[in-house]
Amino acid sequence: DRLAAVEAAAIPPPPAPPEEDAAAEPAAPVSAASAGEAFTAARGLMTNGDYDGAEAAFQDYLARYGSTPRAPEARYWLGKVLQNRQAHADAATSYIGAIRGWPTTSWAPDATLELARTLIALKKPADACQALNELTRRYPKAPAAVTARAKTARTQAKCAA
């Protein structure tokens, strides 16, 4: 419920995907190797500082493999790329998609923090504080680096103590 409230208040829903042509060929079955290779390639582009390429690669990954187990992590990394490019609204949407269901992955606390930081950039401090409260509640054992950055974000958003 809280994620839905943050999502509703923060960002308009993403545009609906274009309708597929009924005459188009059916999509090829998802191959674990091809999905893994696509994910690795997208991460490599990001690591090498090619944010244009990484954005396109993660978007392509999500279009092709959006229902695979690594799709939330791809949304997290896409959020990082978009945030780096100052596309805060798109980054927030990506982070929300990544943390939907409050995963217990190693990157989930950072995704929640980065959602809060994008909300601060979007001048939505109350929503940022709500995300930071969820970070504390859902990830009490978050890494020290995330906790320290969350403290800074709380100050920036002027959250109640």
HELIX and SHEET records of a PDB file:
HELIX    1   1 ARG A    2  ALA A   10  1                                   9    
HELIX    2   2 ALA A   32  THR A   47  1                                  16    
HELIX    3   3 TYR A   51  TYR A   65  1                                  15    
HELIX    4   4 ALA A   71  ASN A   84  1                                  14    
HELIX    5   5 HIS A   88  ILE A   99  1                                  12    
HELIX    6   6 ALA A  108  ALA A  121  1                                  14    
HELIX    7   7 PRO A  125  ARG A  138  1                                  14    
HELIX    8   8 ALA A  144  ALA A  157  1                                  14    
END                                                                             
